[in-house]
Amino acid sequence: MRTVVLMPLPILLTLAAAACGGSSPTEDTVTDDISGEGEGEGEGEGEGEGEGEGEGEGETTDTQTELSTDTQEDEVAPQFDDVGVYQTTITKNGKNGDAADIYYPNPDDLETGSYSFPVAILLQGAKVDKGYYSQFCTLVASYGFVVVVPNHNSLSGKNFTEQQVVPDIIAFMKVEDTNEDSTLQGSADPSKVVLLGHSLGGVAGMSVIRGVCQPPTCFGLSFNTPKEVTAAAFWGTNLETPIIGGVPDTNNKEIAIALVQGTLDGMAKPSGTEQTYNKIKNPPKALVWVEGANHYGITNENNPAGADKDSKQPTLTQAVAIETAARWSALFLRAHALDDTAAKAYVHASGDDLDPNVEVTSAL
């Protein structure tokens, strides 16, 4: 396998900053071997009734009185300037399975330093090729995560994720961490796993957390939440049942959940996302609205080729939407998977005021 070092992070952030001034990138900022070619997503809303315990709480905690609002920007900035990526195949029981891209912080002393990066598994939206998430994954990895994004084919079709992807990747990364031929030998921590997801991928992630086998992302009698999963952040995701409506309760045990979504999402209804947030039983949780982004604010381009188009056009540039989604997702995960106090203060106290593009409701 060949390691590709991606464009240094400052360049990605510079492009996002430039976009704030009105320019819009026409090409991916990360190209090399990750082309971003593939098919787009056709579904944006959660499916199916589910099991759960307890009523959703949904109260907004006045965290201003609990956390310092004096968080310095350098305390919540990306921790690594360079991010690497390699392409691999997820193996299961000795057999080849999903093609996957693995993004990782790439400091000069990666091989000699004492690093232990949590593993973030990104569950793709329906029919969205893994390459379309390259910019988002690069940014999340810069905050200190190894990000694994697979292409998975299921009974539903090409690039339709399933819940089983999560335990399969956890098992694979445990081997990868001890593999002397792996770029990440000794640097990943597969005992600490966080979930990312887009649309149907977020629905699958919610079912993983709830510990239910929920079609169309699981077909069987049961599903057990892996003990390694500690926190999650999902984009454009809700559990509203199509046609008949209704949102099941989410008994998330002690797993922190953030729902991050564009206010102009025309595929995952904002009302359904708000209901889904309210029915998450246990804090910590957060609902982060990104002003002016639509359903594809997390992908390298809006309405990727082959996708069912989101009829609502974003008013926030794609680069800024991606950076905003990655920053809030990564900091929420750092706050609750790593007990990062600066990240916690940003997500639950100061960040809402510091970022003009978001509105946040949260509970601790």
N, C-alpha and C positions, 0 to 999 in steps of 0.2 A: 504494500500500500504506500502511496506517496503523500507526504505531508505538504500542505499548501499553507503558507503564512499569508493571511489576509491583509488587506490594506490597513495600515496603522489606524487605530481608533480615532485619534484627533482629526483625521481627514473626514471620517464619517460624521463626527460631531460638527465639523466646520460646514459640511454640506447641509446638515439639518439647520444650523444657524442661518445659513444663506437663504434657505427656503423660508425662514421666518420673514425675510425681507421681501418675499414675493417670487423668488426664482424657484423653479421646480425641476428636479433632476429628470433627465430623459433616459438615463441608463442606470443599471444597478451599480452601486458603489463597490460591490464585491463581485468580481467576475471569476477569474482564474478557472478552477475546475467546477465551480458551482454556478451553473449558467442561469438558473431561475426558470428554465423552460419546463413546461408541464401544463396540466389542465387545471382549471379553476374550480371553485366550489359551487355546488348547486343547492346546498341546504344550509340554513342559518339558525334554525330553531330546534329546540329540544323536542324529543319524542317520548311518548309513553308514560303511563302511570307508573309510580314507583312506590316502594315501601320506605317508611321513615318513622321516626319517633319524635314526638313533641311538636309543639307549634313553633314556627319561626318567630324570632324576637324582633329584629329589625329596628330596635331603638338606637338612636344616635347617641353615642357616649360623648360627653363634653370633655374630650381628651385635652383640650387646652389647659385645663386645671390639673391634669395628671402628668403631662410631659412637657419638657422644656421646648419652647418655640425658638430658641436661639441656635438651632442647628446651623452649622457652617456648611457652605456649599461644598467645600473640599472634603467634608466628612461623609458626604453621600455621593461623591463623584465616582465614576468608574475607577476601579482599582488597578486595572492593567491596560497599558497602551496598545499592546499587540495581542491579537487573537489568532490562533491557528485552527485549521480544520483538516480532517481527513475523511475519506470515504471508506466505508467498510460494509460488511454484511453481517447482520445479526444472526448468530447461530443458535439453534435450539435442539437439544438432544443430539448434538453432533451433525445436524443437518443445516444447510444454508436456508435463511429465511429472508427477512426484509433488507433491502438496501438502505443504508443510513448514512447521514452526515453527522460527524461529531466535532463540535466547536469547543475550544478550550483556551483558558488564559495561557499566554505564551511568554512568560518572563525569561530573561537570559539564563536564569539559574533553575529552569524547570526541572532538569534532570538531577541537579545536586541539592536543590532546596527542599525544605520540609513542607510540602503543600498537600492539602487534603480538601479538594474541591467537591462540594455537594454535586450530585448528578441531577440535572433538570431534564425531564422527558417532555418533549413537545409533541402533542397529539394533533395531527394535521386535520384541517377542515376537509370535508368531503370533496374528493377529486382535486385537491390542491397539491401539486407536486412539492416535495420537500425543499427544492431549490428556491421557491418563492419566499421562504422564510430566512434566507441567508443574512439579510441586514439585521433583522430582529434578533436572530440567534447570536450574531456577532456582538451586538450590544449587550445582551443578557450575559454572555460569557465574560465580557469585560468587567462585570461586577463580581466575578469569582465563582462562576459555575461552569461545569462541563455540561454542555447542552447537546442532547441526542435527539435528532429528528429523523424518523424513518418514513419510508414509503411502504404502506401496508395495503394489501389487497384482501378483501373479505367477500362474504356472500353478497354483499351489497354492490361490489364492483371494484374497479381499479382505484387505488388511493382512498379507500374508505377504512378508517381506523377501527380498531376493536379494543376492548378493555384488556384483553390478554397481552397486548403490546407492552403494557407496563411491567408485569412480572417477568416477561421474556427479556426485556432490556435490563432490568435489575440483575437477573441471573447472568446475562452477557457481560455487564460491566464489572461484576465480581470477578469474572475470569480475566477481563481486560486489565483490571487493576493489578493482577499478579503476573501478567504475561510479559516476559522479559523482552519480547519483540514489539510491545505496544509503546506508542508515544507516551501514553499516560500511566505507565507502570508506576505504582506507588503514589500517584498524584490525585487520583479520583477517590471519592468516599462514597461507594455505593450503599453504605449503611444509612446514608442520609439522602433521601430522594425528594425532589419537589416536582410538581406537575405544571406544565404549561399546556394551553390548548386553544384552538380556534374553532368556534362554531360547533360542528358536530364532534370535533375532537374535545372541546370543552365539555360537551354533554357526556361523552365517554368518560372523561376525567371525573365528572361529578358522580357518575355511577360507580366508578372505582372507589371513590371516597365513601359513598353511601354503602358500599358492600352489597350491591344488588346486581344481578345479571339482567341487563335491560336491553332488549332488542331496540334498534338494529346494531348495536355495538357489542352485544354478547348474546349467544344462543346456548342455553344450558339451564341447569337447575339452580346454580348458585355461583357466587363470586365472592372471594374473600379479599378484603383490602390488605395490600402488602404492608407489613409492619414498618417498612422503611419510609413510607410516605409521610411527610411532616407538614407540608404546606402546598398551596396551589394558587395559580393566577390564570384566569381564563379570559379570552377576548371574544366578544360577540357571542356570548353563550347564555342561554336560559333553558329552563326545563318546562316551559309552557307546552302543553299537549296540543298538537295541531288540530284544527277544526273545532274540537269540543272545548278547548281551553283547559284551564286548571293547572296548578303547579303543585307537585308533591313536596312534602317536607324533606329536608336534607339533614339527617342526623350525621354530622361531620365529626363526631367523636371529639378528638383534640386537634384535628387538622384545620389549620387556618385557611380561609378561602377569600380571595379577591376576585371580583367580577369587574373587568375593565371593558368599556364599550364606548363607541362613538355615538354622539347624540344624533347623528344622521344615519344610523344603521337602519336600512330599509328591509333587512332580512330577518334579523333577530329583534323582535319588537322590544323597544325600551320598556314598555309596561310589563312585559313578561320577565325581563331581566330584573326589574325592581321587585316584582313578586318573588322571584327566585331568591334574591338577596334576603328579603324579609323572612323567607322560610328556611334559611340556614340557621340551624338551631343554636349553635354554640359560637361565641366569639373566641378568638379574634376573627373579624371579617371586615371587608371594605367593598364599597361600590364606587368605582372611579369613572366618571363621565368625561370623555375627551371631546371637547367642543369642536364640532365641524368635521369629525371623522366619520366614515361610513363603515360598512361591514368588512371592507378589505383594508382598513387602516393598518393592519399588522403585516401585510404582504408587500413585497418589493414594488408592486405596481397595483393601481386600482383596477378592479375588474379584469383579472388576468385572462389571457386568451383561453377560450374553452369554458369559462365560468358562466354560470347563470348570473347575469349582471345585477348588481344592486342599482336600482333605478334612481336612487338618491346620489347625487354627485357631492363629493366632499368639498368643503370650503377650506379645510386645513390641508396644507401641502403634505404629500405622502411622506417625505423625509421627516417632517416634524411629528406626524402621527406615529410613525414607527419608533422614533426616539422616545416620544412621550410614553407610548405603550410599554416599551422595553424598560425604561427607567422606573416607572411605577410598579411594574411586575417584579423586576429584580429587587427593588428596595423592599417591597412587601415580603418577598421570599427571604431576603436577608433578615428582615425584622423578626420573622417568626420561625424560620428554620435554624437561624444562627444566633438568635437573641441579640441582634445588632441594635444597640440602643439609639444610635444616631439615625439609622434607617427607620426605626419604630417612631421616633419623634417626627421625622419628615412625613411619613405616611399618615400618621394619626393626629398630627398637630400642625406643623408649620408648612408642609408642602402645598396644601390647598391654597394658601395665601401667596406662596412664592411662584406657583405655576399658573399663569393666566389662562392656560388652555384646559384646565380641569376643574371639576367640582366633585367633592368627596364626601361620602357618608361612611362612617366607620364605627365599629364597636370593639372595645377591648375586654 
